[in-house]
Amino acid sequence: MAGETDLDELIDAMKQAGGALRTAGVPFVLAGGLAAWARGGPESEHDVDFLVKPEDAERALQTLADAGMRTERPPEAWLFKAYCGDAMIDLIFDPSGGPVTDEVIERGDELEVKAMPLRVASLEDVMVTKLLAVNEQEPEYGSVLELARALREQIDWDDVRARTKDSPFAKAFFTLVEELGVVPAG
């Protein structure tokens, strides 16, 4: 499928970029599909997501450029991109739920991901970010439904509900997963 990368390529990109960011002292947390995968979720084939604070975003981008990666400043004002071979790395600093803070990074757990210690975003943060990204232009629930089914016992659903309560798309998601019996009614 277009836009997808082999998991091994993503892991290699994650390790190279994560190592460069750590060496440079840039605080970050692995997020998105790889964070869910690191916690037992389905394999990710799209990209590597790192959350960085807005004040660290420029330095993070420069760090990856210095590590030999091609970098990009897309028109979206909430992320930068880097490419390690064919693998895309998103440096996300201002997702739909608001800017990345020290608290977001600290909520992540230090886990060993394919023999590399990395701070990995909480599943609640992964779900909140993904649910708040659902909108009228991209009303896609497939990936969040897949994560909910695979990781439902590990997620504090009351926290996710509370943090997404103002999103009509999140409300629709909860109706769906409750009706399917994936998540208990809130």
C-alpha positions as CSV (number, residue, x, y, z in Angstrom):
1,M,0.0,0.0,0.0
2,A,1.3,3.5,-0.8
3,G,2.7,5.4,2.1
4,E,3.6,2.3,4.0
5,T,7.1,1.2,5.1
6,D,8.4,-2.1,6.2
7,L,8.3,-2.4,10.0
8,D,12.1,-3.2,10.1
9,E,12.8,0.0,8.2
10,L,10.6,2.0,10.7
11,I,12.4,0.4,13.6
12,D,15.8,1.3,12.1
13,A,14.7,4.9,11.5
14,M,13.3,5.0,15.1
15,K,16.6,3.8,16.5
16,Q,18.7,6.2,14.4
17,A,16.5,9.2,15.1
18,G,15.9,8.3,18.8
19,G,19.6,7.8,19.3
20,A,20.5,11.2,17.7
21,L,17.8,13.0,19.7
22,R,19.0,11.4,22.9
23,T,22.7,12.2,22.2
24,A,21.7,15.8,21.5
25,G,19.7,16.0,24.8
26,V,16.4,16.8,23.1
27,P,13.5,15.5,25.3
28,F,11.1,13.4,23.3
29,V,8.7,10.5,23.5
30,L,7.9,7.8,20.9
31,A,4.2,8.2,20.0
32,G,1.6,7.0,17.4
33,G,1.5,3.6,16.0
34,L,5.0,2.5,17.1
35,A,4.2,3.5,20.7
36,A,1.1,1.3,20.6
37,W,3.1,-1.5,18.9
38,A,5.8,-1.2,21.6
39,R,3.0,-1.9,24.2
40,G,1.6,-4.9,22.4
41,G,-0.6,-3.3,19.7
42,P,-0.6,-4.1,16.0
43,E,2.4,-3.6,13.7
44,S,2.8,-0.1,12.3
45,E,3.8,0.5,8.7
46,H,3.2,4.2,8.3
47,D,5.8,6.3,10.0
48,V,7.7,7.1,13.2
49,D,6.1,9.7,15.4
50,F,8.1,11.5,18.1
51,L,6.5,14.1,20.3
52,V,8.8,17.1,21.2
53,K,8.1,20.3,22.9
54,P,7.5,23.3,20.6
55,E,10.6,25.1,22.0
56,D,12.7,22.0,21.1
57,A,11.3,21.3,17.6
58,E,13.9,23.4,15.6
59,R,16.7,21.7,17.5
60,A,15.2,18.3,17.0
61,L,14.9,18.9,13.3
62,Q,18.5,20.2,13.1
63,T,19.7,17.2,15.1
64,L,18.1,14.8,12.5
65,A,19.6,16.8,9.6
66,D,23.0,16.6,11.3
67,A,22.5,12.8,11.5
68,G,22.2,12.7,7.7
69,M,18.5,12.7,7.4
70,R,16.6,14.7,4.8
71,T,14.3,17.2,6.6
72,E,11.2,19.1,5.6
73,R,9.0,21.9,7.0
74,P,5.6,21.0,5.7
75,P,2.8,23.6,5.5
76,E,1.1,22.2,8.6
77,A,2.2,24.3,11.5
78,W,2.2,21.5,14.1
79,L,5.0,19.2,12.9
80,F,8.3,18.8,11.0
81,K,9.3,15.8,9.0
82,A,12.6,13.9,8.5
83,Y,13.4,10.9,6.3
84,C,15.7,8.1,7.1
85,G,15.9,6.3,3.8
86,D,12.3,5.7,2.8
87,A,11.0,5.9,6.4
88,M,9.2,9.1,7.4
89,I,9.7,10.5,10.9
90,D,7.2,13.1,12.2
91,L,8.4,15.5,14.9
92,I,5.1,16.5,16.3
93,F,5.1,19.5,18.6
94,D,1.5,20.9,18.5
95,P,-1.0,18.1,17.9
96,S,-4.8,18.6,17.9
97,G,-5.0,18.3,21.7
98,G,-2.5,21.1,22.3
99,P,1.2,21.6,22.4
100,V,3.5,18.9,23.8
101,T,4.6,19.7,27.3
102,D,7.0,18.3,29.9
103,E,4.0,16.5,31.4
104,V,3.2,14.7,28.1
105,I,6.8,13.5,27.8
106,E,7.0,12.5,31.5
107,R,3.7,10.4,31.2
108,G,5.6,8.1,28.9
109,D,7.3,5.1,30.3
110,E,10.9,4.1,29.6
111,L,10.6,0.9,27.7
112,E,13.0,-1.3,25.7
113,V,11.9,-1.2,22.1
114,K,13.8,-3.7,20.0
115,A,16.7,-3.5,22.4
116,M,16.7,0.3,22.5
117,P,15.6,2.1,25.7
118,L,13.1,4.8,24.7
119,R,10.5,6.8,26.5
120,V,7.2,5.6,25.0
121,A,3.9,7.7,25.1
122,S,1.1,6.5,27.4
123,L,-1.6,4.7,25.6
124,E,-4.1,7.3,26.8
125,D,-2.0,10.0,25.0
126,V,-1.8,7.9,21.9
127,M,-5.6,7.4,21.8
128,V,-6.4,11.1,22.7
129,T,-4.0,12.3,19.9
130,K,-5.5,9.9,17.4
131,L,-9.1,10.7,18.3
132,L,-8.6,14.4,18.2
133,A,-7.1,14.1,14.8
134,V,-10.3,12.6,13.4
135,N,-12.2,15.4,11.5
136,E,-14.6,16.0,8.7
137,Q,-11.9,15.8,6.0
138,E,-10.6,12.5,7.4
139,P,-13.3,10.7,9.3
140,E,-11.3,7.5,9.6
141,Y,-11.8,5.3,12.6
142,G,-10.0,2.1,11.4
143,S,-6.7,2.7,13.2
144,V,-8.2,3.8,16.5
145,L,-10.7,1.0,16.5
146,E,-7.8,-1.5,15.8
147,L,-5.8,0.0,18.7
148,A,-8.9,-0.1,21.0
149,R,-9.5,-3.7,20.3
150,A,-5.9,-4.8,20.7
151,L,-5.1,-2.7,23.8
152,R,-8.4,-2.1,25.5
153,E,-7.4,-3.6,28.9
154,Q,-4.4,-1.3,29.2
155,I,-6.2,2.0,28.5
156,D,-7.8,4.2,31.1
157,W,-10.9,4.9,29.1
158,D,-12.3,7.4,31.6
159,D,-9.2,9.5,31.1
160,V,-9.5,9.3,27.3
161,R,-13.2,10.2,27.4
162,A,-12.6,13.2,29.7
163,R,-9.8,14.5,27.5
164,T,-11.8,14.1,24.2
165,K,-15.3,15.1,25.5
166,D,-15.5,18.2,23.3
167,S,-14.9,16.3,20.1
168,P,-18.0,15.0,18.3
169,F,-15.8,12.5,16.4
170,A,-14.6,11.1,19.7
171,K,-18.2,10.8,21.0
172,A,-19.1,8.9,17.8
173,F,-16.0,6.6,18.4
174,F,-17.2,5.8,21.9
175,T,-20.7,5.1,20.7
176,L,-19.2,2.7,18.2
177,V,-16.8,0.9,20.6
178,E,-19.4,0.6,23.3
179,E,-22.0,-0.8,20.9
180,L,-19.4,-3.3,19.7
181,G,-18.6,-4.3,23.2
182,V,-14.9,-3.3,22.9
183,V,-15.1,-0.6,25.7
184,P,-17.5,-0.6,28.6
185,A,-20.1,2.2,28.6
186,G,-19.0,5.4,30.2
